[in-house]
């Protein structure tokens, strides 16, 4: 059994504060997950303003709406390894939250903006606001990735 019967879809424009506030007043929610973003690597260069609006500005709108209507709700923003761009590895030879953001595309810059906004709202307003730093991964069962035996 899935969770479909427990989920209620609500339409809103996440780039419009009035739209977000209206939904937040109607829906009694405990958590918000902002997963929206451009899904093609070239799109952010061709559509940089749309990318900024949908990926970065929407974070500010959602957080501001939550701050005024449901400041006790938890907010999660899906960041990206792209935020780090060509950053240097840390002293352990890895990239983690201690490394500096050096975005190399509009998409990456808006993800870094969203992550920074999540931190600012957490620190300034005491809201539960986090950014997940999502990295791609490859393994033998993922489509298009095969070992020599064709697994």
C-alpha positions in Angstrom: 0.0 0.0 0.0 1.3 3.4 -1.0 0.7 6.9 0.4 -1.3 8.2 -2.5 -4.5 8.2 -0.5 -2.8 10.3 2.2 -1.5 13.0 -0.2 -3.5 16.0 -1.2 -2.3 17.9 -4.3 -2.7 21.7 -4.1 -2.0 24.0 -7.0 0.0 27.2 -6.4 2.6 29.4 -8.1 5.7 29.0 -5.9 7.1 32.2 -7.4 4.2 34.3 -6.2 4.0 35.1 -2.5 0.2 35.7 -2.5 -0.4 32.3 -4.0 1.9 30.6 -1.5 0.3 32.4 1.4 -3.2 31.5 0.3 -2.3 27.8 0.1 -0.4 27.9 3.5 -3.5 29.4 5.1 -5.8 26.7 3.7 -3.5 23.7 4.2 -2.3 22.7 7.6 1.1 21.3 6.8 4.1 20.4 8.9 6.7 20.1 6.2 7.5 21.7 2.8 9.9 20.1 0.3 11.1 22.3 -2.5 12.3 20.0 -5.3 11.5 22.0 -8.4 14.3 23.0 -10.8 15.2 22.9 -14.4 15.9 19.3 -15.4 18.1 19.7 -18.5 21.8 20.8 -18.1 21.6 23.3 -21.1 18.3 24.8 -20.1 19.7 27.1 -17.4 22.0 28.9 -19.9 19.1 29.3 -22.4 16.6 30.2 -19.8 18.6 31.8 -17.0 15.8 34.1 -15.7 13.3 31.2 -15.6 15.9 29.2 -13.7 16.5 32.0 -11.2 12.7 32.4 -10.7 11.9 28.6 -10.4 14.9 27.5 -8.5 16.2 30.4 -6.5 13.4 33.0 -6.1 10.9 30.3 -5.2 13.0 29.5 -2.1 12.7 33.1 -0.9 8.9 33.1 -1.6 8.3 29.8 0.1 10.4 30.7 3.1 8.8 34.1 3.4 5.3 32.6 3.2 6.2 30.1 5.8 7.7 32.8 8.1 4.4 34.7 8.0 1.9 31.8 8.1 3.6 28.6 9.4 7.0 29.5 10.9 6.9 26.2 12.8 6.8 24.1 9.6 9.9 22.3 8.4 11.4 23.4 5.1 13.7 21.3 2.9 15.5 22.6 -0.2 17.0 20.1 -2.6 20.5 21.5 -3.3 22.9 20.1 -5.8 26.6 19.1 -6.0 26.6 21.7 -8.9 26.7 24.4 -6.2 30.4 23.5 -5.6 31.4 23.8 -9.2 35.2 23.7 -9.5 35.8 24.0 -5.7 38.8 22.5 -4.0 38.4 19.4 -2.0 38.7 19.7 1.8 41.6 18.4 3.8 40.2 14.9 3.7 40.1 14.9 -0.1 36.3 15.2 -0.3 33.6 17.8 -1.0 31.3 18.4 1.9 29.4 21.3 3.5 32.8 22.8 4.7 33.8 23.5 1.0 33.1 26.8 -0.6 30.4 27.2 -3.3 31.8 28.0 -6.7 28.8 27.7 -9.1 29.7 27.5 -12.8 26.2 27.8 -14.3 22.9 29.7 -13.7 21.4 26.5 -12.3 24.3 26.0 -9.9 24.1 29.7 -8.8 20.4 29.4 -8.1 20.9 26.2 -6.1 23.6 28.0 -4.1 21.2 30.9 -3.6 18.5 28.6 -2.3 20.9 26.9 0.1 22.1 30.2 1.5 18.5 31.4 1.9 17.7 28.3 3.8 20.6 29.0 6.1 19.7 32.7 6.5 16.1 31.9 7.5 17.2 29.3 9.9 19.7 31.7 11.6 17.7 34.9 11.4 14.2 33.6 12.2 14.9 30.3 14.0 13.0 28.3 11.4 13.7 24.7 10.7 15.2 25.2 7.2 17.7 22.9 5.6 19.4 22.2 2.3 20.2 18.7 1.2 23.3 18.6 -0.9 22.4 16.0 -3.5 25.1 14.3 -5.5 24.6 12.0 -8.6 25.7 8.5 -8.2 26.3 5.6 -10.6 26.0 1.9 -10.0 25.7 -1.2 -12.2 21.8 -1.4 -12.1 21.2 2.2 -13.1 20.0 2.5 -16.7 22.9 3.1 -19.1 25.6 1.9 -16.7 26.8 -1.6 -17.4 29.9 -3.6 -16.5 31.8 -5.8 -18.9 29.4 -8.8 -18.3 26.4 -6.6 -19.4 24.8 -6.4 -15.9 
